[in-house]
């Protein structure tokens, strides 16, 4: 989205769109699921576990890292990734808040 269009929306709306975009690929969901399951840092295991090429995994990790859902640490020539718990908590609360708006309005009989 271009800068000129971002000003039409609130900070919350722009932030939610960035999070949604980061989750908009099944490989990224799979990466997050592996990180949830492992409960530790993962270095090269994702290639074997997901069956995707290393450059593909790297690109998806980059997108998840861009919105701080994951973080990486350098160990020698390897980068190990883990979940960013603070961002995940914030992310969870924001998405929950979005869908709670429906609970407020669910009594409506529109459509």
C-alpha positions in Angstrom: 0.0 0.0 0.0 1.4 3.4 -1.0 2.2 6.0 1.6 -0.6 8.2 0.3 -3.2 5.6 1.0 -1.9 4.7 4.5 -2.8 8.1 5.8 -6.5 7.3 5.1 -6.4 4.6 7.8 -5.7 4.5 11.5 -2.4 3.3 12.9 -4.3 0.2 14.2 -5.7 -0.6 10.8 -2.3 -0.3 9.1 -0.7 -2.4 11.7 -3.3 -5.1 11.5 -2.9 -5.1 7.7 0.8 -5.7 8.1 0.2 -8.6 10.5 -2.4 -10.1 8.2 0.0 -9.8 5.2 2.7 -11.6 7.2 0.4 -14.5 7.8 -1.0 -14.5 4.2 1.0 -17.5 3.1 0.6 -21.1 4.2 4.4 -21.6 4.5 4.5 -18.8 7.1 1.8 -20.4 9.1 3.7 -23.7 8.9 6.9 -22.0 10.1 5.0 -20.5 13.1 3.5 -23.8 13.9 6.9 -25.5 13.9 8.2 -22.8 16.2 5.2 -23.2 18.5 5.8 -26.9 18.7 9.6 -26.7 19.2 9.5 -24.1 22.0 13.1 -23.4 21.2 15.2 -21.8 18.5 15.3 -23.5 15.2 18.2 -23.2 12.8 18.4 -25.4 9.8 15.6 -27.8 10.7 12.8 -25.9 8.9 14.1 -27.0 5.5 13.8 -30.7 6.5 10.5 -30.3 8.3 8.7 -28.3 5.7 10.2 -29.6 2.5 10.8 -26.2 1.1 14.1 -24.9 -0.4 16.4 -22.9 1.9 15.9 -19.6 -0.1 12.1 -20.0 0.2 12.3 -20.6 3.9 14.6 -17.6 4.3 12.2 -15.3 2.4 9.3 -16.4 4.6 11.4 -16.0 7.8 12.3 -12.5 6.6 8.6 -11.5 6.3 7.8 -12.9 9.7 10.8 -11.1 11.2 9.8 -7.8 9.5 6.7 -7.6 11.8 8.6 -9.0 14.8 6.6 -12.2 15.1 9.9 -14.0 15.2 13.5 -13.0 16.2 16.8 -14.4 15.1 20.1 -14.9 16.8 23.4 -15.5 15.0 25.3 -18.6 16.1 28.5 -18.9 14.0 27.4 -19.0 10.4 23.8 -19.9 11.3 20.8 -17.8 12.2 18.5 -19.5 14.7 14.9 -18.3 14.9 12.4 -18.3 17.8 9.0 -16.7 18.5 9.0 -13.2 19.8 6.7 -13.7 22.8 6.0 -10.0 23.4 4.9 -9.4 19.8 2.8 -12.6 19.8 1.0 -11.5 22.9 0.3 -8.1 21.4 -0.7 -9.6 18.1 -3.1 -12.0 19.8 -4.7 -9.2 21.8 -5.1 -7.0 18.8 -6.7 -9.8 16.7 -8.9 -10.8 19.5 -10.0 -7.2 19.9 -10.9 -7.0 16.2 -13.2 -10.0 16.5 -14.7 -8.9 19.7 -16.3 -6.1 17.8 -18.5 -8.7 16.2 -19.6 -9.9 19.7 -20.8 -6.3 20.4 -22.8 -6.2 17.2 -23.9 -9.8 16.9 -27.4 -8.9 18.0 -27.9 -7.1 14.7 -30.2 -8.9 12.3 -28.8 -7.2 9.2 -28.8 -9.4 6.1 
